[in-house]
Amino acid sequence: MHQDKDQGPEQEPAQEPVQESERAQEPETTLARADEVLPALIPLLPVAARPFFPGQAVPLLMDANHWRDTLLAVGKTEHKILGVILTRGETSEGATPGEFHDVGTACRVHRVNEDDGKLQVLVECLQRFRIERIVDDTAPFSARVTYMPEPQPEPEVKAYAMAVINTIKELLPLNPLYVEELRMFLDRFGPDDPSHLADFAASLTTSSKEQLQEVLEAVALLKRMEKVLVLLNNELELARAQQKIRASVEERMHKQQREFFLKEQLKAIQKELGIAKDDRTAELDKFKQRIAKLTLTEEAQKRIDEELDKMAILETGSPEYAITRNYLDWITLLPWGKHSKDKLDLKRARRVLDRDHYGLDDVKQRILEFLAVGIHKGEIAGSIILLVGPPGVGKTSIGRSIANALGRRFYRFSVGGIRDEAEIKGHRRTYIGAMPGKFIQAMKDAGTANPVIMLDEIDKIGASYHGDPASALLEVLDPEQNVDFLDHYLDLRFDLSKVLFVCTANQTDSIPGPLLDRMEVIQLSGYIAAEKLAIAKKYLLPRQIDRAGLDKGAVKVGTRTLRALIEGYARDAGVRRLEKQLGKIVRKAAVRLLEEEPTPISVAPEDLKEYLGSPVFRDERKLTGPGVITGLAWTAMGGATLSIEAVRTHEFNRGFKLTGQLGDVMKESAEIAYGYILSHAVHFGADPAFFEKGFIHLHVPAGATPKDGPSAGITMASALLSLALGKPARRIAMTGELTLTGEVFPIGGVREKLIAARRAGIKEILLPADNEGEFHEVPEHIRKGLTVHFVSHFEDVARLLFNGRN
């Protein structure tokens, strides 16, 4: 907007330049120019977006609550002059005088309207000023200012002015908005006015407010023209880049439109000639061809017919058409009535299991028994196998071997961390992006109605406000219910009763009871060193050599080296870490082969440190002395030995302290052991005063590892008794729960604990008498060489520990 020439601002009485707005004592006989009557004390209006330049007529939109008082103060003056000053802050409302720039523009207020809490103000920008002193430092602001008149043009300015005009001419074709701005400028000024030309050119640009403020502060015309030319050239480059991008986008759009019209014409021609169908007809024919190959239930057939009828009348571009099409796509890709034929051959199944896995004889036997029942029935259906064991013992690969043995399709997905029951039972079709659940997806991918579906990490399934996925699994896995499994997306009954479900877990504690009750649990314990050695030779090392693309004999790792590798770098229950370490050796060997080393590369035990660094595992320290006993523990990673130490720290007062990050159950076991030994000290030949006058500290090493469970009861009691007697115990590892009456109760994880004792080199073991049956179920190669004593009372423990000691 601008002020018309014939409607300029009303002239005010003449004043002395840069003086306050006071009437002269004697009237002037001639009218003075507007820039000669500007007052020295003016109200200030801060702006945050960009500065104003003299010669502009600018509309302002401001918050009425903040600036009403300022404009009222302006309205009370005769001159109606307002100083517009740029603030360094992001907003003008919270600006303080310390944020004001020194140079601003004096403007005359022509019109003020208030509407809906906003002030609409039209100002005419007159002249630059510099703030000399802030008079009012709170809104409405005011300041005493000195005006900066426009200087006389220098000779070089004309050349700069021509350069500015030429640059603006180049900008005009690139941005039509500049044409209107230029017309408004020429209505008020001519191209031979270099000062206003420079200010106008600067206001055209999209430069930052700091750059524009520099132009405002440049009073000297030559310096101002130089700055303006830089900003104009930057604006020209930006406009050219935008024009190029716009042209590229338009060209691409025109090309796409042209291709679209040509394709539509081609479709129309093909339809007229009868050699093509429209999209809807083609889709319907495709679905009907799929349906012809399926054995649908009556309910499914009815639903599909309804959806086909709906699809036939819907517009292809409507959202409902896309939803219906996706639904029919899913429902016709499911294997309704398609079953693969099972290979019910027990000998073949045994060969497959032996080929894929070394050892695990008891697990293989359980699986073969399971398959044998299915062979007698003529089908294997309605069963859920749960493989429980530490990481890396082969649970997932056993599931794949079961599928291979039966000749069925195999589908695996992990349920660990699933928190939304819609992942199991699907989303309802009312939601955008709805999909069936994992089990319907598995059936589609498998292509048969009787695959082997593996659910990995079922012990790590989560729950949230979206629902309880573990409860949703009950319908899927229950043979009595999954005949009519209802997925929310399909809203149709689908038969899952022929599916063989194989689940894996590291432990059963976190699996809900109703879910665990539906499963056939098969325990997989860890491997002993001999089994790991055979697995490394037969499976792991050849597989790593093959993955590295090397010849079979390129890397030689002998038995002694493998044994040292297992003992020093891969002592955990599974073989995953062992395979990783072998992979490191093979990769380093591959580098050496490229460096022209002779083949084969042999790795000796002493070379392991060079290949793998220092050993991760070291021989467990054989802690001995009074108060030290070795226990056996079960962990999610397999069995482990657990040394327990007891010491009498002082005699200042009686007390009992526990350390080692023990759980609540283990703390209770320690209290029971302390109470039992204290009450039976005389019976075992210890001095009761030892406990009555002493502070006892019981510690379970590896304090950073959480430990819990009742099976360390007799171990802690033995440590306290050894301390009280002052006698070191024999090197015996033990496990068992202790009661206050001295009875020894059974524990779990017998196999894992025996493996841990063998790994630690302990040959003599104490087990609860009630665990004798489980001991005899442990494979012979694990029991071989172990001396096991079965105890039912702590007196039996004490007699075996200290027999023959002085």
ZAMARGU-4260 file (C-alpha; in steps of 0.2 Angstrom, whole numbers, plus 5000, padded with zeros to 4 digits):
<rodrens>
0) 5000/5000/5000 | 5006/5018/4997 | 5000/5036/4999 | 4993/5044/4983 | 5002/5059/4978
5) 4986/5070/4979 | 4982/5064/4996 | 4998/5066/5005 | 4999/5068/5024 | 4993/5085/5032
10) 5007/5097/5034 | 5011/5103/5051 | 5017/5120/5057 | 5036/5123/5054 | 5048/5118/5067
15) 5066/5120/5070 | 5075/5104/5064 | 5078/5091/5077 | 5069/5101/5090 | 5055/5095/5101
20) 5037/5098/5095 | 5034/5115/5101 | 5025/5129/5092 | 5035/5143/5085 | 5031/5160/5093
25) 5028/5168/5077 | 5019/5160/5062 | 5029/5156/5046 | 5024/5163/5030 | 5029/5147/5020
30) 5025/5129/5022 | 5040/5118/5028 | 5044/5101/5021 | 5039/5086/5031 | 5057/5081/5036
35) 5060/5098/5043 | 5046/5097/5056 | 5051/5080/5064 | 5051/5081/5083 | 5067/5076/5093
40) 5057/5067/5106 | 5046/5053/5099 | 5037/5037/5104 | 5046/5020/5099 | 5038/5005/5092
45) 5050/4989/5091 | 5048/4977/5077 | 5056/4960/5076 | 5054/4954/5058 | 5063/4967/5048
50) 5067/4986/5048 | 5057/4999/5038 | 5065/5010/5025 | 5061/5029/5021 | 5049/5030/5006
55) 5039/5015/5011 | 5020/5015/5015 | 5019/5000/5027 | 5003/4992/5034 | 5006/4985/5052
60) 4997/4971/5062 | 5000/4972/5080 | 4994/4965/5096 | 4982/4978/5104 | 4985/4974/5122
65) 5004/4977/5120 | 5004/4992/5109 | 4988/5001/5111 | 4996/5013/5124 | 5010/5017/5112
70) 4998/5022/5098 | 4987/5032/5109 | 5002/5042/5114 | 5006/5045/5096 | 4988/5050/5093
75) 4989/5063/5106 | 5004/5072/5097 | 5001/5085/5084 | 5015/5078/5072 | 5008/5059/5073
80) 5027/5053/5072 | 5032/5036/5078 | 5050/5029/5078 | 5050/5011/5071 | 5066/5002/5078
85) 5072/4984/5075 | 5074/4973/5090 | 5087/4959/5091 | 5075/4948/5100 | 5063/4935/5091
90) 5047/4945/5096 | 5043/4963/5099 | 5031/4961/5113 | 5044/4956/5126 | 5058/4968/5119
95) 5068/4979/5131 | 5078/4995/5126 | 5094/4985/5128 | 5089/4975/5113 | 5085/4990/5101
100) 5096/4994/5087 | 5103/5012/5087 | 5096/5017/5070 | 5078/5016/5065 | 5065/5025/5054
105) 5053/5039/5058 | 5036/5036/5052 | 5019/5046/5052 | 5004/5036/5057 | 4990/5038/5045
110) 4976/5026/5050 | 4973/5015/5065 | 4959/5002/5066 | 4956/4989/5080 | 4948/4972/5076
115) 4947/4956/5086 | 4962/4961/5098 | 4973/4967/5083 | 4978/4984/5078 | 4979/4988/5059
120) 4990/5003/5057 | 4996/5011/5041 | 5012/5021/5042 | 5022/5032/5030 | 5041/5030/5032
125) 5050/5047/5032 | 5068/5048/5038 | 5082/5038/5047 | 5086/5043/5065 | 5098/5038/5078
130) 5093/5035/5096 | 5103/5048/5107 | 5094/5043/5124 | 5080/5032/5129 | 5068/5043/5139
135) 5055/5030/5144 | 5062/5012/5146 | 5045/5003/5148 | 5031/5003/5135 | 5026/5015/5129
140) 5044/5018/5125 | 5050/5035/5120 | 5068/5042/5115 | 5077/5058/5111 | 5083/5055/5093
145) 5094/5064/5080 | 5089/5063/5062 | 5100/5058/5048 | 5096/5067/5032 | 5099/5060/5015
150) 5117/5064/5009 | 5120/5072/4992 | 5124/5059/4978 | 5142/5056/4974 | 5148/5054/4956
155) 5151/5035/4957 | 5133/5033/4964 | 5125/5034/4947 | 5135/5019/4940 | 5129/5009/4956
160) 5111/5015/4953 | 5111/5009/4935 | 5118/4992/4941 | 5104/4991/4954 | 5091/4995/4941
165) 5098/4982/4929 | 5098/4969/4943 | 5080/4973/4947 | 5076/4971/4928 | 5083/4953/4929
170) 5073/4949/4944 | 5056/4955/4936 | 5054/4940/4925 | 5058/4928/4938 | 5046/4934/4951
175) 5030/4943/4946 | 5028/4951/4963 | 5042/4962/4960 | 5033/4970/4946 | 5019/4977/4957
180) 5032/4983/4970 | 5041/4992/4956 | 5025/5000/4950 | 5021/5006/4968 | 5039/5013/4969
185) 5038/5023/4953 | 5022/5030/4958 | 5031/5040/4972 | 5049/5041/4966 | 5059/5041/4951
190) 5074/5030/4946 | 5085/5046/4947 | 5083/5046/4966 | 5097/5035/4972 | 5094/5035/4990
195) 5076/5029/4989 | 5081/5017/4975 | 5094/5009/4986 | 5081/5008/5001 | 5068/5001/4989
200) 5080/4988/4982 | 5084/4982/4999 | 5066/4980/5004 | 5063/4969/4989 | 5075/4956/4995
205) 5072/4941/5007 | 5088/4945/5016 | 5090/4943/5035 | 5085/4957/5046 | 5103/4959/5052
210) 5108/4962/5033 | 5094/4974/5030 | 5098/4984/5046 | 5116/4986/5040 | 5108/4994/5024
215) 5097/5005/5035 | 5113/5011/5045 | 5123/5014/5030 | 5119/5033/5027 | 5133/5036/5014
220) 5126/5032/4997 | 5141/5023/4990 | 5142/5011/5005 | 5124/5008/5005 | 5123/5004/4986
225) 5138/4992/4988 | 5128/4982/5002 | 5112/4983/4992 | 5120/4976/4976 | 5127/4961/4986
230) 5109/4958/4993 | 5101/4959/4976 | 5114/4948/4967 | 5110/4935/4981 | 5092/4937/4978
235) 5094/4935/4960 | 5104/4918/4962 | 5090/4912/4974 | 5076/4917/4961 | 5085/4908/4947
240) 5087/4892/4958 | 5069/4893/4962 | 5064/4895/4944 | 5075/4880/4939 | 5067/4869/4952
245) 5050/4875/4947 | 5053/4872/4929 | 5060/4854/4933 | 5044/4850/4943 | 5033/4856/4930
250) 5042/4846/4917 | 5040/4831/4927 | 5022/4834/4930 | 5018/4837/4912 | 5027/4821/4908
255) 5017/4811/4921 | 5001/4819/4915 | 5005/4815/4897 | 5009/4797/4901 | 4993/4795/4911
260) 4982/4802/4896 | 4991/4790/4884 | 4988/4775/4896 | 4970/4779/4898 | 4968/4781/4879
265) 4977/4764/4877 | 4965/4756/4889 | 4950/4763/4880 | 4956/4757/4863 | 4960/4740/4871
270) 4943/4739/4879 | 4934/4744/4862 | 4944/4730/4853 | 4939/4717/4867 | 4958/4713/4871
275) 4958/4721/4888 | 4947/4722/4904 | 4946/4737/4916 | 4954/4736/4933 | 4939/4731/4942
280) 4935/4716/4930 | 4953/4710/4930 | 4953/4710/4949 | 4937/4701/4951 | 4942/4688/4938
285) 4959/4686/4948 | 4950/4683/4964 | 4938/4670/4956 | 4952/4660/4949 | 4960/4659/4966
290) 4943/4654/4974 | 4941/4640/4962 | 4957/4631/4969 | 4952/4633/4987 | 4941/4622/4998
295) 4931/4635/5007 | 4920/4633/5022 | 4901/4638/5020 | 4904/4654/5031 | 4920/4659/5021
300) 4911/4656/5004 | 4896/4667/5009 | 4908/4681/5015 | 4918/4681/4999 | 4902/4682/4988
305) 4896/4697/4998 | 4913/4706/4996 | 4914/4702/4977 | 4896/4709/4975 | 4901/4725/4985
310) 4917/4727/4975 | 4908/4725/4958 | 4898/4741/4962 | 4911/4752/4971 | 4921/4766/4962
315) 4939/4760/4959 | 4945/4777/4966 | 4935/4776/4982 | 4943/4771/4999 | 4930/4758/5002
320) 4936/4749/4986 | 4954/4748/4991 | 4949/4741/5008 | 4937/4728/5000 | 4951/4723/4988
325) 4964/4721/5001 | 4952/4710/5011 | 4948/4699/4997 | 4967/4698/4993 | 4971/4692/5010
330) 4956/4680/5011 | 4959/4672/4994 | 4978/4669/4998 | 4975/4659/5013 | 4977/4640/5011
335) 4959/4635/5014 | 4959/4616/5014 | 4977/4614/5008 | 4987/4602/5018 | 5005/4595/5014
340) 5007/4577/5017 | 5017/4572/5032 | 5032/4560/5030 | 5028/4548/5044 | 5044/4539/5044
345) 5053/4537/5061 | 5069/4531/5054 | 5070/4546/5043 | 5066/4558/5057 | 5080/4550/5067
350) 5092/4553/5053 | 5087/4571/5051 | 5089/4575/5069 | 5106/4566/5070 | 5112/4575/5055
355) 5107/4592/5061 | 5112/4590/5080 | 5126/4582/5090 | 5121/4575/5107 | 5105/4580/5115
360) 5100/4561/5115 | 5086/4564/5128 | 5079/4578/5118 | 5079/4568/5102 | 5071/4554/5111
365) 5057/4565/5117 | 5054/4572/5100 | 5054/4554/5092 | 5041/4548/5105 | 5030/4563/5101
370) 5032/4559/5082 | 5028/4540/5085 | 5012/4544/5093 | 5007/4555/5078 | 5012/4540/5067
375) 5001/4528/5076 | 4986/4541/5075 | 4990/4544/5056 | 4992/4563/5059 | 5002/4575/5070
380) 4990/4589/5075 | 4985/4598/5091 | 5002/4598/5099 | 5013/4612/5106 | 5031/4608/5110
385) 5040/4620/5122 | 5059/4619/5121 | 5067/4627/5136 | 5086/4630/5139 | 5100/4642/5139
390) 5104/4653/5124 | 5114/4645/5110 | 5110/4626/5114 | 5100/4624/5097 | 5082/4627/5102
395) 5077/4636/5086 | 5087/4624/5074 | 5078/4609/5083 | 5061/4617/5077 | 5068/4618/5060
400) 5074/4600/5060 | 5056/4594/5066 | 5049/4603/5051 | 5062/4594/5039 | 5058/4577/5047
405) 5040/4579/5044 | 5042/4587/5027 | 5031/4602/5032 | 5033/4621/5029 | 5042/4630/5042
410) 5038/4648/5048 | 5046/4657/5063 | 5043/4673/5071 | 5048/4680/5088 | 5035/4685/5101
415) 5048/4693/5112 | 5043/4710/5117 | 5026/4710/5108 | 5014/4721/5118 | 4999/4723/5107
420) 4987/4708/5106 | 4982/4714/5089 | 4999/4707/5083 | 4991/4690/5088 | 4973/4692/5083
425) 4974/4706/5070 | 4967/4723/5069 | 4948/4726/5065 | 4945/4732/5048 | 4938/4749/5054
430) 4956/4755/5057 | 4967/4763/5043 | 4981/4751/5039 | 4973/4736/5047 | 4981/4719/5045
435) 4978/4701/5050 | 4988/4694/5065 | 5005/4685/5064 | 4997/4668/5063 | 4986/4672/5048
440) 5001/4680/5040 | 5011/4664/5044 | 4997/4653/5036 | 4998/4664/5020 | 5017/4663/5019
445) 5017/4645/5022 | 5004/4641/5009 | 4998/4626/5018 | 4986/4624/5033 | 4997/4612/5043
450) 5015/4620/5044 | 5027/4620/5059 | 5026/4637/5067 | 5039/4642/5079 | 5036/4655/5092
455) 5053/4661/5098 | 5056/4669/5115 | 5039/4665/5122 | 5045/4669/5140 | 5049/4687/5135
460) 5031/4692/5128 | 5026/4708/5136 | 5009/4717/5141 | 5003/4735/5140 | 4988/4745/5139
465) 4985/4738/5121 | 4980/4721/5129 | 4988/4705/5135 | 4996/4696/5121 | 5000/4681/5132
470) 4981/4678/5135 | 4978/4681/5117 | 4989/4666/5113 | 4978/4654/5124 | 4965/4653/5110
475) 4979/4651/5097 | 4988/4637/5105 | 4974/4628/5114 | 4970/4612/5103 | 4952/4613/5109
480) 4949/4631/5103 | 4960/4634/5088 | 4949/4624/5077 | 4939/4640/5075 | 4952/4653/5078
485) 4944/4670/5075 | 4956/4684/5068 | 4949/4701/5070 | 4953/4707/5053 | 4946/4692/5043
490) 4931/4690/5055 | 4930/4672/5049 | 4934/4656/5058 | 4950/4648/5052 | 4956/4630/5057
495) 4973/4630/5066 | 4971/4613/5073 | 4983/4605/5061 | 4997/4617/5064 | 5012/4610/5075
500) 5017/4624/5086 | 5035/4624/5093 | 5039/4637/5106 | 5056/4641/5114 | 5061/4650/5130
505) 5076/4652/5141 | 5065/4649/5157 | 5047/4645/5162 | 5046/4657/5177 | 5039/4671/5166
510) 5027/4661/5156 | 5009/4662/5162 | 5003/4646/5170 | 4987/4644/5159 | 4999/4645/5144
515) 5012/4634/5151 | 4999/4621/5155 | 4995/4619/5137 | 5013/4614/5132 | 5023/4599/5131
520) 5039/4605/5140 | 5056/4598/5134 | 5072/4604/5143 | 5088/4607/5134 | 5103/4608/5146
525) 5120/4615/5142 | 5133/4606/5133 | 5149/4599/5142 | 5166/4602/5135 | 5167/4585/5126
530) 5150/4589/5117 | 5156/4606/5112 | 5172/4599/5105 | 5163/4587/5094 | 5150/4601/5089
535) 5165/4612/5084 | 5173/4599/5074 | 5158/4593/5065 | 5147/4608/5062 | 5154/4625/5068
540) 5172/4626/5061 | 5167/4619/5043 | 5152/4631/5043 | 5163/4646/5047 | 5176/4641/5034
545) 5162/4639/5021 | 5155/4656/5025 | 5172/4664/5023 | 5174/4657/5005 | 5189/4647/5010
550) 5194/4629/5004 | 5190/4615/5017 | 5208/4612/5022 | 5213/4631/5022 | 5212/4632/5041
555) 5217/4619/5053 | 5212/4620/5071 | 5217/4604/5081 | 5208/4596/5096 | 5220/4603/5109
560) 5217/4621/5102 | 5198/4618/5102 | 5199/4612/5120 | 5209/4627/5125 | 5197/4638/5116
565) 5182/4631/5124 | 5189/4632/5142 | 5196/4649/5140 | 5184/4658/5128 | 5168/4649/5127
570) 5163/4641/5144 | 5145/4646/5143 | 5131/4633/5142 | 5127/4635/5123 | 5139/4635/5108
575) 5134/4652/5101 | 5150/4661/5109 | 5161/4646/5103 | 5155/4649/5085 | 5158/4668/5086
580) 5176/4664/5092 | 5179/4652/5078 | 5173/4665/5066 | 5186/4677/5072 | 5200/4664/5070
585) 5194/4661/5052 | 5193/4679/5047 | 5210/4683/5053 | 5216/4667/5044 | 5208/4674/5028
590) 5218/4690/5030 | 5234/4680/5032 | 5230/4670/5016 | 5229/4686/5006 | 5246/4691/5013
595) 5253/4676/5004 | 5256/4665/5019 | 5257/4646/5015 | 5242/4635/5017 | 5235/4627/5027
600) 5236/4640/5042 | 5237/4630/5058 | 5231/4637/5074 | 5240/4631/5090 | 5234/4633/5108
605) 5247/4646/5111 | 5241/4656/5096 | 5224/4659/5103 | 5229/4675/5112 | 5236/4682/5096
610) 5219/4678/5087 | 5207/4681/5101 | 5216/4692/5115 | 5217/4686/5133 | 5205/4672/5139
615) 5188/4678/5145 | 5186/4663/5157 | 5199/4658/5169 | 5200/4643/5181 | 5189/4647/5196
620) 5199/4651/5211 | 5198/4636/5223 | 5194/4645/5239 | 5198/4635/5254 | 5199/4637/5273
625) 5186/4638/5287 | 5170/4646/5282 | 5172/4643/5263 | 5160/4630/5254 | 5156/4628/5236
630) 5138/4627/5231 | 5130/4624/5214 | 5117/4636/5206 | 5106/4636/5191 | 5105/4652/5180
635) 5097/4656/5163 | 5114/4653/5155 | 5115/4636/5163 | 5123/4629/5179 | 5137/4638/5189
640) 5147/4635/5204 | 5145/4647/5219 | 5158/4649/5232 | 5150/4655/5249 | 5162/4663/5262
645) 5158/4666/5281 | 5169/4676/5293 | 5168/4682/5311 | 5172/4701/5309 | 5172/4707/5327
650) 5166/4703/5345 | 5159/4721/5349 | 5141/4715/5347 | 5131/4700/5341 | 5125/4701/5323
655) 5123/4693/5306 | 5126/4702/5289 | 5123/4697/5271 | 5131/4703/5255 | 5132/4698/5237
660) 5116/4705/5229 | 5105/4691/5236 | 5086/4690/5232 | 5073/4689/5245 | 5072/4670/5245
665) 5091/4668/5246 | 5091/4680/5261 | 5077/4669/5270 | 5088/4654/5267 | 5103/4663/5275
670) 5092/4667/5290 | 5086/4649/5291 | 5104/4643/5290 | 5110/4655/5303 | 5096/4650/5315
675) 5098/4632/5313 | 5117/4632/5316 | 5115/4644/5331 | 5102/4632/5339 | 5112/4616/5335
680) 5130/4622/5338 | 5133/4611/5353 | 5126/4596/5344 | 5139/4598/5330 | 5153/4602/5343
685) 5154/4621/5341 | 5155/4634/5355 | 5138/4643/5356 | 5148/4658/5362 | 5156/4659/5345
690) 5139/4666/5338 | 5132/4674/5354 | 5147/4686/5356 | 5153/4688/5337 | 5147/4698/5322
695) 5145/4685/5307 | 5147/4691/5289 | 5142/4679/5275 | 5146/4684/5257 | 5142/4676/5240
700) 5156/4682/5228 | 5152/4690/5211 | 5142/4703/5220 | 5137/4712/5204 | 5127/4697/5198
705) 5109/4695/5206 | 5107/4678/5215 | 5091/4671/5222 | 5083/4654/5226 | 5082/4642/5241
710) 5095/4629/5234 | 5110/4637/5243 | 5102/4633/5261 | 5114/4619/5265 | 5129/4627/5257
715) 5127/4643/5269 | 5124/4632/5284 | 5139/4622/5280 | 5150/4638/5278 | 5143/4644/5295
720) 5147/4627/5304 | 5165/4627/5296 | 5168/4644/5303 | 5162/4640/5320 | 5172/4623/5321
725) 5187/4632/5313 | 5189/4617/5301 | 5190/4618/5282 | 5178/4607/5273 | 5182/4594/5260
730) 5181/4599/5242 | 5163/4595/5239 | 5150/4604/5229 | 5132/4604/5236 | 5115/4610/5233
735) 5099/4608/5243 | 5086/4618/5253 | 5087/4618/5272 | 5073/4619/5284 | 5073/4625/5302
740) 5073/4607/5308 | 5088/4602/5297 | 5078/4593/5284 | 5085/4594/5266 | 5072/4598/5253
745) 5074/4594/5234 | 5079/4607/5221 | 5078/4610/5202 | 5091/4610/5188 | 5100/4594/5193
750) 5108/4592/5176 | 5114/4609/5174 | 5122/4609/5191 | 5131/4593/5187 | 5138/4600/5171
755) 5144/4615/5181 | 5153/4604/5194 | 5161/4594/5180 | 5167/4610/5172 | 5175/4616/5188
760) 5184/4599/5191 | 5174/4594/5206 | 5171/4575/5207 | 5161/4574/5224 | 5144/4581/5225
765) 5130/4582/5238 | 5112/4581/5232 | 5095/4580/5241 | 5089/4562/5243 | 5073/4567/5234
770) 5082/4572/5218 | 5090/4554/5216 | 5077/4550/5203 | 5081/4565/5193 | 5100/4561/5195
775) 5098/4544/5186 | 5088/4552/5172 | 5104/4562/5168 | 5114/4555/5153 | 5127/4543/5158
780) 5142/4553/5150 | 5138/4567/5162 | 5136/4556/5178 | 5152/4546/5173 | 5166/4549/5186
785) 5156/4559/5198 | 5153/4553/5216 | 5136/4559/5222 | 5130/4558/5240 | 5111/4559/5243
790) 5107/4568/5260 | 5090/4570/5268 | 5096/4579/5284 | 5109/4592/5288 | 5118/4579/5300
795) 5122/4569/5284 | 5130/4585/5276 | 5140/4588/5292 | 5146/4570/5293 | 5152/4570/5275
800) 5160/4587/5275 | 5171/4585/5290 | 5174/4566/5290 | 5192/4562/5293 | 5197/4580/5298
805) 5206/4585/5314
</rodrens>
